């Protein structure tokens, strides 16, 4: 047996009672036949100062400090309600912990209770997604639509408010994808993952560099109206190109800042200034006047014809500062989502106009956190007074 078991619980109880009454630790130790160093160790263990032996609980779980208060409360005869009030917990939490983590003889000791709780926390739990097949099928279906775990978690709560068994946290979904071994969701949803990875990776983006070229008569982002920044007035867009293999093909992207609605520009014949001009004019002419105010674009050479676009559509065009993708954050984020459909290093000219429209529709039907987990299409329809179906 280790040092922990060398003295009985009764000796410790007597020791703790003595120091609680104000007797110095040295005298209490001598009275119980232990060294002063041992007395201090016992004191520290009960207080939670246990170096490398007891893990301090985090979050909503009871901490070792809470359990010390419970132990003391039991010893002096407090009710569970009084103990719970002292540690800021409901009396049922106190009662449950005593029932679960007491010793075999029925006594409650803070350190041993903490060890039992830690051991229980470390045991592998059965994933909710393994047990509830209906929930599992729903999660897989939404992953198949390329929804994120956060979007799935939030919309399940909205769609099944009275069925807790059909609700799951986004972290549980991540665990099922990235952590669980065989029997998790890996094989079933690998192709549906946004990144295509089956391991978690810290998020981060590196600003792309571009060869700065002259764009005549351009108006910088500093001259953009203040109303654009607030996202209160619809009709302000952000735009860019996503590039294909060796920069030989491209798809144009436009994202409305208020609704996050996405439009894709079909550029099968190249992505020069003329092709982008014609695609932009066609896209803008399809919109109601309410949604044709401005576009903020990167300083790409493809926008040399911006004056012609403005003359044909009435839309003002502003240019972000070089190497400043955060100034078009909504568009940059959307381009990242589009890479699920149009991977880097592939030929983007092979995608038809119909396919681009299908992808845009799927993206616009996907719930967004910034819209309270409503889809852009719904927000868009509200603005123009049209039905969503």
Protein Blocks (a to p, Z undefined) as FASTA:
>chain_A
ZZklmpcfklmmmmmmmmmnopafklmmmmnopafklmmmmmmmmnopaghkaccdehjb
dcfklmmmmmmmmmnopafklmmmmnopafklmmmmmmmmmcfkopacfklmmmmmmmmm
mpccddfklmmmmlmmmmmmmmmnopafklmmmmmmmmmmmlmklgccfklmmmmmmmmc
ghiamlmmmmmpmnlpabdcddddddddddddddehiacfklpcfklmnomaghiacddd
dddehhlaccdddddfklopacddddfkojcfklmmmmmmmmmmmpcfklmmbdcddfdf
klmmmmmmmmmnopacddddehilklmmmmmmmmmmmmmmmcghiafklpcfklmmmmmm
mmmmpccfkloopafklmmmmmnopafZZ
